[in-house]
Amino acid sequence: MVFLSFVPFYLTTSPSIRGEKITFKKVSFPPAPEIFEPTDKVLVVRLASDPKTLNPALVQETSSSAVIDSLFSGLVKIDPKTLEVKPDLALSWEHSRDGKIWTFHLRKGVRWSDGKPFSADDVVFTFQEVYFNPKIPTPIRDTLLVEGKPFKVEKIDNYTVRFILPKTFAPFLRTLTVPILPKHKLEKFVKEGNFLSAWNVDTPPKEIVGTGPYRLKEYIKGERVVWEANPYYYEKDPKGNRLPYIKTKVGLIVPDPDTALMKFTVGEIHLLGIGAKELLTLFVKAKEKPISVYDLGATPSLTFLVFNQNPHADIPKYKLKWFRNPKFRWAISYAVDRVGIVNLVYGGLAKPLYAPVSPANKWIYDPKLFPPIPYDLKKAKQLLEEIGFKDRDEDGILEDPQGHKLEIILLTNAGNKEREAIGNIIKQDLEKIGIRVYFQPLDFNNLVRLLTTPPYRWEAVIIGLTGSVDPHFGRNVWCSWGSLHMWYPLQKKPSTPWEARVDQLFEEASTTLDPERRKKLYQQAFRIIYEEQPMVFIATPDELLASWNFVKNLYPSVWGFWKPLYMYLK
């Protein structure tokens, strides 16, 4: 059993091990999902924490998006099977030869989840009044700007809209997956100047209105979220049944992964993302349970350690000087035992990470660009000594040239067992080279607040980001002006020449139509980030999904579920 926890399970060919009914599966997509019928049986999933907001324009973290993603639709959507753009609220579109003018033809008969009709007015409102409104700090705007400029959205008629771009914009069509918002519900908040309080976590669920397959029925803080099928949702199966098949879903809010696993093994949760530790526990506890475990391979997720380099942050200035020195960051990078972390924390079900690109993103990833960084404590300490750190009072802790002790407060989100384990490993290794680490896990939403809002009172954090197929959609992380530019967000102008160069490369890539040229531009940008180490990348986990076998039409991937509205319970 212990051996299995350290070997990727797909290397094991037996579908049954020592009597347990745990079936290992690689996902294969059929030409079409099985046609079934609507069911009143309830699907139960796990939510790792409470949402921070119910407003899709203000979401910056997965705890919120996990709750509201299924409530809204975009003009287009991405097929996880092919990664191609497919119609959603827009049924078809065409563009001018130079790619600057796009015309979209909207679906007729679509209704919001309160029964009100959807029209071109909602599309114009979403972009012109919300996403491009300078008074609304929406992170979505970062992905929509073309060379820092918004595009213009015009209503042609009730079911036709025109987008006028200031310049050719390669990822334009993929940007239109962003949620379309109801003008009749949110316009008053925009006009009154209190949009930031609209659709907060205390808003009655019936007030949250979207065009997605579900609507919010109930939210009880710290306990559960209940979704019910949107009775007005447009999509139907080939037999004319209105989708989704599953009419009610429940999300149990279970921050502790061990508790979540216990609830899964007794059948209180039906789908659960798991790691190596949970996989081993399933072998021990599941016994004769009819459970399937899907291997989805490397994820686009990035787990990393990042230091606060924001000169406006409420932390000691001498620490800012440390953190802004690339030699300091490289010293820490050499002190991170990535291979050990992969084996000890993830049970081998992860990949060491050295750069801001996961192997899951086959379009961009090239291991030759990002040579492995060896675990070398001697090299780490040498670099610290080169920039003036010495143990001047011989107490085992280094001091900088001004006598300040090399002490760091390291944070992560409480309840994430992998990150807590990583933090303890890094703490031990850094202390071996004379760095005192105060490691403190915090509630996830409080941690996000520290990272994203003034006075930015944090020093170092272990956290993760979910990658995207097109790097453009991560530019609010990688570009200096971005709201999620973790180490120093929302810069008025780039604080370093290398950040200015990354900005330039991302901008050029966004206006270059040649895919090969775009790939090379992004690779150059990511190579610069690798060389500067503003984030010390640690690992990218493999994704495993455990499911009870009565969940049918289940086709998961690291990019999302394929045809999730056809999922049913038998």
C-alpha positions as CSV (number, residue, x, y, z in Angstrom):
1,M,0.0,0.0,0.0
2,V,2.8,2.5,0.9
3,F,4.5,1.6,-2.4
4,L,1.4,2.5,-4.3
5,S,1.3,6.0,-2.8
6,F,4.6,6.8,-4.3
7,V,4.0,5.5,-7.8
8,P,1.6,7.1,-10.3
9,F,-1.3,4.7,-10.2
10,Y,-1.8,4.5,-13.9
11,L,1.4,2.3,-13.9
12,T,-0.7,-0.2,-12.0
13,T,-2.8,-2.3,-14.4
14,S,-4.9,-4.2,-11.9
15,P,-8.5,-2.8,-11.6
16,S,-8.8,-4.4,-8.1
17,I,-6.1,-4.5,-5.4
18,R,-6.5,-6.7,-2.4
19,G,-10.2,-6.8,-2.7
20,E,-10.9,-3.1,-3.0
21,K,-13.2,-2.0,-5.7
22,I,-11.2,1.1,-6.7
23,T,-11.1,1.4,-10.5
24,F,-8.3,3.4,-12.1
25,K,-9.3,5.3,-15.2
26,K,-7.8,7.3,-17.9
27,V,-10.4,9.7,-19.4
28,S,-11.4,9.0,-23.0
29,F,-13.9,11.2,-24.6
30,P,-16.7,9.6,-26.7
31,P,-18.0,11.2,-29.9
32,A,-21.1,12.3,-27.9
33,P,-22.3,11.9,-24.3
34,E,-24.9,9.3,-23.4
35,I,-28.5,10.6,-23.7
36,F,-30.4,10.2,-20.5
37,E,-33.2,12.2,-18.8
38,P,-33.5,14.8,-16.1
39,T,-33.1,13.4,-12.6
40,D,-34.1,14.6,-9.1
41,K,-31.2,12.8,-7.5
42,V,-28.8,15.3,-5.9
43,L,-25.1,15.6,-6.7
44,V,-22.9,16.6,-3.7
45,V,-19.5,18.2,-4.2
46,R,-16.9,19.8,-1.9
47,L,-16.2,23.5,-1.6
48,A,-12.9,24.2,0.1
49,S,-14.0,27.5,1.6
50,D,-16.8,30.1,1.6
51,P,-17.0,32.5,-1.3
52,K,-15.6,36.0,-0.9
53,T,-18.1,37.6,-3.3
54,L,-21.0,36.5,-5.5
55,N,-20.3,39.2,-8.1
56,P,-18.5,37.7,-11.1
57,A,-16.9,41.1,-12.0
58,L,-15.1,41.2,-8.7
59,V,-13.9,37.6,-8.3
60,Q,-10.2,37.1,-7.7
61,E,-10.1,33.7,-6.1
62,T,-11.3,30.1,-6.7
63,S,-13.4,30.1,-3.6
64,S,-15.8,32.5,-5.3
65,S,-15.6,31.2,-8.8
66,A,-16.4,27.7,-7.7
67,V,-19.8,29.0,-6.4
68,I,-20.9,31.2,-9.2
69,D,-19.3,29.9,-12.4
70,S,-22.3,27.8,-13.3
71,L,-24.7,30.7,-12.9
72,F,-23.3,32.7,-15.8
73,S,-22.5,32.3,-19.5
74,G,-20.2,34.1,-21.9
75,L,-20.7,34.9,-25.5
76,V,-18.5,31.9,-26.2
77,K,-17.1,28.9,-24.3
78,I,-14.1,26.7,-24.5
79,D,-14.5,23.0,-25.3
80,P,-12.3,21.1,-22.8
81,K,-12.0,18.2,-25.2
82,T,-10.6,20.2,-28.1
83,L,-9.7,23.5,-26.4
84,E,-11.6,25.2,-29.3
85,V,-13.9,28.1,-29.1
86,K,-17.6,27.2,-29.3
87,P,-20.8,29.3,-29.4
88,D,-22.6,30.1,-26.1
89,L,-24.8,33.2,-25.9
90,A,-23.5,34.2,-29.3
91,L,-24.6,31.7,-31.9
92,S,-22.3,32.9,-34.7
93,W,-19.9,35.7,-35.6
94,E,-17.7,37.1,-38.3
95,H,-14.9,39.7,-38.5
96,S,-13.3,42.1,-40.9
97,R,-10.1,41.1,-42.8
98,D,-7.9,43.0,-40.4
99,G,-9.5,41.5,-37.3
100,K,-10.5,44.9,-35.8
101,I,-14.3,44.7,-36.3
102,W,-16.3,41.7,-35.0
103,T,-20.0,41.2,-35.4
104,F,-21.8,38.7,-33.1
105,H,-25.3,37.2,-33.6
106,L,-26.9,36.4,-30.3
107,R,-29.2,33.5,-29.5
108,K,-32.8,34.5,-29.6
109,G,-35.2,33.4,-26.9
110,V,-32.6,33.3,-24.1
111,R,-33.8,34.3,-20.7
112,W,-32.2,35.3,-17.5
113,S,-32.8,33.0,-14.5
114,D,-35.5,35.3,-13.3
115,G,-37.4,35.0,-16.6
116,K,-36.4,38.4,-18.1
117,P,-35.3,38.4,-21.7
118,F,-31.6,38.5,-22.6
119,S,-30.6,41.0,-25.4
120,A,-27.8,43.0,-26.9
121,D,-28.4,45.7,-24.2
122,D,-27.0,43.3,-21.6
123,V,-23.8,42.7,-23.7
124,V,-23.2,46.4,-24.2
125,F,-23.8,47.1,-20.5
126,T,-21.5,44.3,-19.4
127,F,-18.5,45.7,-21.3
128,Q,-19.1,49.4,-21.5
129,E,-20.6,50.0,-18.0
130,V,-18.9,47.4,-15.9
131,Y,-15.7,45.8,-17.3
132,F,-14.4,49.0,-18.9
133,N,-15.7,51.3,-16.1
134,P,-12.5,52.8,-14.4
135,K,-14.4,53.2,-11.1
136,I,-14.9,49.4,-10.9
137,P,-11.7,47.5,-10.0
138,T,-12.5,44.4,-11.9
139,P,-9.6,42.0,-12.6
140,I,-11.4,41.0,-15.8
141,R,-10.5,44.3,-17.4
142,D,-6.8,43.3,-17.4
143,T,-7.5,40.6,-19.9
144,L,-9.7,42.7,-22.2
145,L,-7.5,45.8,-22.8
146,V,-5.7,46.0,-26.1
147,E,-2.4,47.9,-25.6
148,G,-4.0,49.4,-22.5
149,K,-7.1,50.5,-24.4
150,P,-10.7,49.2,-24.2
151,F,-12.5,48.1,-27.3
152,K,-15.9,49.6,-28.1
153,V,-19.2,47.6,-28.0
154,E,-22.2,48.7,-30.1
155,K,-25.7,47.5,-30.3
156,I,-26.8,46.9,-33.9
157,D,-30.2,45.5,-33.0
158,N,-31.6,43.4,-30.1
159,Y,-29.7,40.3,-31.2
160,T,-26.6,41.7,-32.9
161,V,-23.6,43.5,-31.4
162,R,-20.4,44.9,-32.9
163,F,-17.0,45.0,-31.3
164,I,-14.6,47.6,-32.6
165,L,-11.0,47.0,-31.5
166,P,-8.2,49.6,-31.5
167,K,-5.8,47.1,-33.0
168,T,-5.6,43.5,-34.1
169,F,-6.0,41.4,-31.0
170,A,-5.0,37.7,-31.3
171,P,-6.8,36.3,-28.2
172,F,-9.9,38.4,-28.6
173,L,-12.4,35.6,-29.2
174,R,-11.2,33.7,-26.1
175,T,-11.6,36.8,-24.0
176,L,-15.4,36.6,-24.7
177,T,-15.8,33.7,-22.3
178,V,-16.2,36.3,-19.5
179,P,-19.6,36.4,-17.9
180,I,-22.3,38.5,-19.4
181,L,-24.2,40.4,-16.7
182,P,-27.9,41.4,-16.4
183,K,-28.4,45.1,-17.1
184,H,-31.9,45.1,-15.4
185,K,-30.3,43.9,-12.1
186,L,-27.0,45.7,-11.9
187,E,-27.4,49.0,-13.7
188,K,-28.8,50.7,-10.6
189,F,-25.6,49.8,-8.6
190,V,-23.4,51.2,-11.4
191,K,-25.4,54.5,-11.5
192,E,-25.5,54.8,-7.7
193,G,-21.8,54.2,-7.5
194,N,-22.0,51.2,-5.1
195,F,-21.3,48.4,-7.5
196,L,-18.6,47.0,-5.1
197,S,-21.3,46.1,-2.6
198,A,-23.6,44.5,-5.3
199,W,-24.1,40.8,-5.0
200,N,-22.0,40.3,-1.9
201,V,-22.2,37.1,0.2
202,D,-25.1,38.5,2.2
203,T,-27.2,39.1,-1.0
204,P,-30.4,36.9,-1.1
205,P,-29.7,34.1,-3.6
206,K,-32.8,34.9,-5.7
207,E,-31.2,38.3,-6.5
208,I,-28.2,36.7,-8.2
209,V,-29.4,36.4,-11.8
210,G,-27.5,34.8,-14.7
211,T,-28.0,32.9,-18.0
212,G,-26.0,29.8,-16.9
213,P,-27.4,26.3,-16.4
214,Y,-27.9,26.8,-12.7
215,R,-29.1,29.4,-10.3
216,L,-28.3,29.9,-6.6
217,K,-31.0,28.5,-4.3
218,E,-29.3,28.7,-0.9
219,Y,-26.1,29.7,0.7
220,I,-25.4,29.1,4.4
221,K,-22.0,30.4,5.5
222,G,-19.6,27.7,6.6
223,E,-22.1,25.0,5.7
224,R,-23.3,24.6,2.2
225,V,-24.3,26.1,-1.2
226,V,-27.3,24.7,-3.1
227,W,-27.8,25.2,-6.8
228,E,-30.9,24.4,-8.7
229,A,-31.3,24.1,-12.5
230,N,-32.1,27.3,-14.3
231,P,-35.6,26.6,-15.7
232,Y,-35.0,29.1,-18.5
233,Y,-31.6,27.8,-19.6
234,Y,-31.4,27.6,-23.4
235,E,-29.6,24.3,-24.0
236,K,-31.5,21.0,-24.7
237,D,-30.4,17.5,-25.5
238,P,-31.1,15.8,-28.8
239,K,-34.4,14.5,-27.4
240,G,-35.6,17.9,-26.4
241,N,-34.9,17.5,-22.7
242,R,-33.8,20.8,-21.1
243,L,-30.3,20.6,-19.6
244,P,-28.8,20.0,-17.2
245,Y,-29.9,16.5,-16.3
246,I,-29.0,17.0,-12.6
247,K,-31.5,19.4,-11.3
248,T,-30.0,20.0,-7.8
249,K,-26.4,20.2,-6.7
250,V,-25.1,20.8,-3.2
251,G,-21.7,22.1,-2.3
252,L,-20.6,21.2,1.2
253,I,-18.1,23.8,2.6
254,V,-15.4,21.6,4.1
255,P,-12.1,23.4,4.5
256,D,-10.2,20.4,6.0
257,P,-9.2,17.8,3.3
258,D,-9.2,15.0,5.8
259,T,-12.8,15.7,6.7
260,A,-13.7,16.0,3.1
261,L,-12.2,12.6,2.4
262,M,-14.1,11.1,5.3
263,K,-17.3,12.5,3.9
264,F,-16.5,11.1,0.5
265,T,-15.7,7.6,1.8
266,V,-19.1,7.4,3.5
267,G,-21.0,8.7,0.5
268,E,-21.8,12.2,1.7
269,I,-19.7,13.7,-1.1
270,H,-19.8,12.2,-4.6
271,L,-16.9,13.8,-6.4
272,L,-13.6,14.8,-4.8
273,G,-10.2,16.0,-6.1
274,I,-7.5,14.0,-4.3
275,G,-3.8,13.7,-3.8
276,A,-1.3,10.9,-3.0
277,K,-2.2,10.9,0.7
278,E,-6.0,10.7,0.0
279,L,-5.4,8.0,-2.6
280,L,-3.6,5.8,0.0
281,T,-6.4,6.5,2.5
282,L,-9.0,5.4,-0.1
283,F,-7.1,2.0,-0.4
284,V,-7.3,1.6,3.3
285,K,-10.9,2.8,4.0
286,A,-12.8,2.3,0.8
287,K,-12.8,-1.6,0.9
288,E,-15.7,-2.7,-1.2
289,K,-16.9,0.8,-2.3
290,P,-17.5,1.1,-6.0
291,I,-15.2,4.1,-6.6
292,S,-13.4,5.3,-9.7
293,V,-10.2,7.4,-9.6
294,Y,-9.5,9.4,-12.8
295,D,-5.9,10.3,-13.7
296,L,-6.0,13.7,-15.5
297,G,-2.2,14.2,-15.6
298,A,-0.3,17.3,-15.0
299,T,-2.4,20.3,-14.2
300,P,-1.9,23.9,-15.3
301,S,-1.7,24.9,-11.6
302,L,1.5,26.6,-10.3
303,T,2.5,26.3,-6.6
304,F,5.1,28.9,-5.6
305,L,6.7,31.0,-2.9
306,V,6.6,34.7,-3.5
307,F,8.2,37.7,-1.6
308,N,6.6,41.1,-1.2
309,Q,8.5,43.6,-3.4
310,N,5.9,46.4,-3.1
311,P,7.6,49.6,-1.9
312,H,4.2,50.8,-0.7
313,A,3.7,47.8,1.5
314,D,3.5,48.0,5.3
315,I,6.6,45.9,6.0
316,P,10.2,47.0,7.0
317,K,12.1,48.8,4.3
318,Y,15.2,46.7,4.9
319,K,13.2,43.6,4.1
320,L,12.0,45.1,0.9
321,K,15.6,45.6,0.0
322,W,16.3,41.9,0.6
323,F,13.3,40.8,-1.4
324,R,14.0,43.0,-4.4
325,N,17.5,41.6,-4.8
326,P,17.5,38.8,-7.4
327,K,20.5,37.1,-5.7
328,F,18.4,36.8,-2.5
329,R,15.5,35.2,-4.5
330,W,17.9,32.8,-6.2
331,A,19.4,31.9,-2.9
332,I,15.9,30.9,-1.7
333,S,15.3,29.0,-4.9
334,Y,18.4,26.9,-4.4
335,A,17.2,26.1,-0.9
336,V,13.9,24.6,-2.1
337,D,14.0,20.9,-2.4
338,R,11.5,20.5,-5.2
339,V,12.1,16.8,-5.9
340,G,11.9,16.0,-2.2
341,I,8.6,18.0,-2.0
342,V,7.2,16.1,-5.0
343,N,8.0,12.8,-3.3
344,L,7.2,13.6,0.3
345,V,4.2,15.9,-0.1
346,Y,2.6,14.7,-3.3
347,G,3.7,11.0,-3.1
348,G,5.3,11.4,-6.6
349,L,2.0,12.6,-8.1
350,A,3.4,16.0,-9.1
351,K,6.1,17.5,-11.2
352,P,9.0,19.8,-10.0
353,L,8.4,23.3,-11.2
354,Y,11.1,25.8,-12.1
355,A,9.3,28.4,-14.2
356,P,5.8,30.0,-14.7
357,V,4.7,27.3,-17.1
358,S,3.3,23.9,-16.3
359,P,4.1,20.8,-18.5
360,A,0.3,20.7,-19.0
361,N,0.5,23.7,-21.3
362,K,2.1,21.8,-24.2
363,W,1.8,24.8,-26.5
364,I,4.3,27.0,-24.5
365,Y,6.2,24.6,-22.2
366,D,9.8,23.8,-23.3
367,P,12.1,22.2,-20.6
368,K,15.2,23.5,-22.4
369,L,14.1,27.0,-21.6
370,F,13.9,26.3,-17.9
371,P,16.8,24.2,-16.6
372,P,16.2,22.4,-13.3
373,I,17.4,24.4,-10.3
374,P,19.2,22.0,-8.0
375,Y,18.6,21.7,-4.3
376,D,21.9,23.2,-3.1
377,L,22.0,24.7,0.4
378,K,25.7,25.4,0.1
379,K,25.1,27.5,-3.1
380,A,22.1,29.2,-1.4
381,K,24.2,30.3,1.6
382,Q,27.1,31.4,-0.7
383,L,24.7,33.8,-2.5
384,L,23.5,35.2,0.7
385,E,27.0,35.9,1.9
386,E,27.8,37.6,-1.5
387,I,25.1,40.2,-0.7
388,G,26.4,40.8,2.8
389,F,24.6,38.4,5.1
390,K,26.7,37.0,7.9
391,D,26.1,35.5,11.3
392,R,27.7,38.4,13.1
393,D,26.7,37.4,16.7
394,E,27.1,33.6,16.1
395,D,23.6,32.8,17.2
396,G,22.9,30.7,14.0
397,I,20.9,33.4,12.3
398,L,22.3,35.6,9.5
399,E,22.3,39.4,9.7
400,D,22.3,41.9,6.9
401,P,25.1,44.5,6.7
402,Q,23.0,46.9,8.9
403,G,22.6,44.2,11.6
404,H,19.0,43.2,10.9
405,K,18.4,39.6,11.5
406,L,17.3,37.5,8.5
407,E,13.8,36.7,9.8
408,I,10.8,36.1,7.5
409,I,7.1,35.6,8.2
410,L,5.9,32.9,5.8
411,L,2.2,32.5,5.2
412,T,-0.1,30.0,3.4
413,N,-3.7,29.1,3.4
414,A,-4.8,27.1,6.4
415,G,-6.4,23.7,5.6
416,N,-4.4,23.1,2.4
417,K,-2.3,20.2,3.7
418,E,0.1,20.2,0.8
419,R,1.0,23.8,1.2
420,E,1.3,23.5,5.0
421,A,3.6,20.5,4.5
422,I,5.6,22.5,1.9
423,G,5.9,25.4,4.3
424,N,7.3,23.2,7.0
425,I,9.9,21.7,4.7
426,I,11.0,25.1,3.4
427,K,11.1,26.4,7.0
428,Q,13.5,23.6,8.0
429,D,15.7,24.0,5.0
430,L,16.0,27.8,5.3
431,E,16.8,27.6,9.0
432,K,19.7,25.3,8.0
433,I,21.3,28.2,6.2
434,G,20.6,30.8,8.9
435,I,17.2,32.1,8.0
436,R,14.6,32.2,10.9
437,V,11.1,31.5,9.5
438,Y,7.9,32.1,11.3
439,F,5.4,29.9,9.4
440,Q,1.8,30.8,9.8
441,P,-1.2,29.3,7.9
442,L,-4.2,31.7,7.6
443,D,-7.8,31.5,6.5
444,F,-7.8,31.6,2.7
445,N,-10.1,34.7,2.3
446,N,-8.0,36.6,4.9
447,L,-4.9,35.6,3.0
448,V,-6.3,36.8,-0.3
449,R,-7.2,40.1,1.3
450,L,-3.7,40.6,2.6
451,L,-2.2,39.9,-0.8
452,T,-4.6,42.0,-2.9
453,T,-5.5,45.1,-0.9
454,P,-3.5,47.9,0.8
455,P,-1.5,48.1,3.0
456,Y,-0.2,44.8,1.6
457,R,1.0,43.7,5.1
458,W,2.7,40.4,4.2
459,E,6.3,39.3,3.7
460,A,6.3,35.9,2.0
461,V,3.6,33.4,1.0
462,I,3.2,30.0,-0.5
463,I,0.2,29.9,-2.7
464,G,-0.9,28.8,-6.2
465,L,-2.4,30.0,-9.4
466,T,-4.4,28.2,-12.0
467,G,-2.9,28.6,-15.5
468,S,-4.7,29.0,-18.8
469,V,-4.3,27.6,-22.3
470,D,-3.4,31.1,-23.6
471,P,-0.9,33.0,-21.4
472,H,-2.7,36.2,-22.3
473,F,-5.3,35.4,-19.7
474,G,-2.6,35.4,-17.0
475,R,-1.2,38.8,-17.9
476,N,-2.8,40.4,-14.9
477,V,-0.2,38.2,-13.0
478,W,2.8,38.6,-15.3
479,C,2.5,42.3,-16.4
480,S,3.5,45.0,-14.0
481,W,0.2,46.8,-14.1
482,G,-1.8,43.7,-13.2
483,S,-3.9,43.4,-10.1
484,L,-2.5,40.0,-9.4
485,H,1.1,40.9,-10.1
486,M,1.8,39.2,-6.9
487,W,5.1,40.7,-5.8
488,Y,4.2,44.3,-6.6
489,P,0.7,44.8,-8.1
490,L,-0.8,47.8,-10.0
491,Q,2.4,49.5,-10.8
492,K,2.0,53.0,-12.4
493,K,5.0,52.2,-14.5
494,P,7.3,49.1,-14.5
495,S,9.6,49.2,-11.4
496,T,12.4,47.3,-13.2
497,P,13.7,47.1,-16.8
498,W,13.0,43.4,-16.9
499,E,9.3,43.9,-15.9
500,A,9.1,46.5,-18.7
501,R,10.4,44.0,-21.1
502,V,7.9,41.4,-20.0
503,D,5.1,43.9,-20.4
504,Q,6.3,44.6,-23.9
505,L,6.5,41.0,-24.9
506,F,3.0,40.2,-23.6
507,E,1.6,43.3,-25.5
508,E,3.3,42.2,-28.7
509,A,2.0,38.7,-28.4
510,S,-1.5,39.9,-27.9
511,T,-1.5,41.7,-31.3
512,T,0.4,39.0,-33.3
513,L,-1.8,36.6,-35.2
514,D,1.0,34.1,-36.1
515,P,0.7,31.3,-33.5
516,E,4.4,30.4,-33.7
517,R,5.5,34.0,-33.3
518,R,3.2,34.4,-30.3
519,K,4.6,31.2,-28.7
520,K,8.1,32.5,-29.0
521,L,7.2,35.9,-27.5
522,Y,5.6,34.2,-24.5
523,Q,8.6,31.9,-24.1
524,Q,10.9,34.9,-24.0
525,A,8.8,36.6,-21.4
526,F,8.7,33.4,-19.2
527,R,12.4,32.9,-19.6
528,I,13.0,36.4,-18.2
529,I,10.7,35.6,-15.2
530,Y,12.7,32.4,-14.7
531,E,16.0,34.3,-14.7
532,E,14.6,36.9,-12.2
533,Q,12.8,34.5,-9.9
534,P,10.2,37.0,-8.6
535,M,8.3,33.8,-7.7
536,V,10.1,30.7,-6.5
537,F,8.2,28.0,-8.4
538,I,7.9,24.7,-6.5
539,A,5.6,22.1,-8.1
540,T,2.7,21.4,-10.3
541,P,0.5,18.6,-8.9
542,D,-1.0,15.9,-11.0
543,E,-4.8,15.9,-10.9
544,L,-6.8,13.0,-9.6
545,L,-10.5,12.9,-9.3
546,A,-12.3,10.3,-7.2
547,S,-15.9,9.6,-8.0
548,W,-18.7,7.2,-6.9
549,N,-19.6,4.9,-9.8
550,F,-23.2,6.0,-9.9
551,V,-22.1,9.4,-11.4
552,K,-22.4,8.8,-15.1
553,N,-21.4,10.8,-18.2
554,L,-18.4,12.0,-16.2
555,Y,-15.6,13.3,-18.4
556,P,-13.1,15.4,-16.4
557,S,-10.0,17.1,-17.7
558,V,-7.5,19.5,-16.2
559,W,-9.2,22.2,-18.3
560,G,-12.7,21.4,-16.9
561,F,-15.5,18.9,-17.4
562,W,-16.5,18.0,-20.9
563,K,-20.3,18.1,-21.4
564,P,-21.0,18.5,-17.7
565,L,-24.7,19.3,-18.3
566,Y,-25.2,15.7,-19.5
567,M,-23.9,14.2,-16.2
568,Y,-26.5,12.2,-14.3
569,L,-26.8,9.9,-11.3
570,K,-27.8,6.3,-11.6
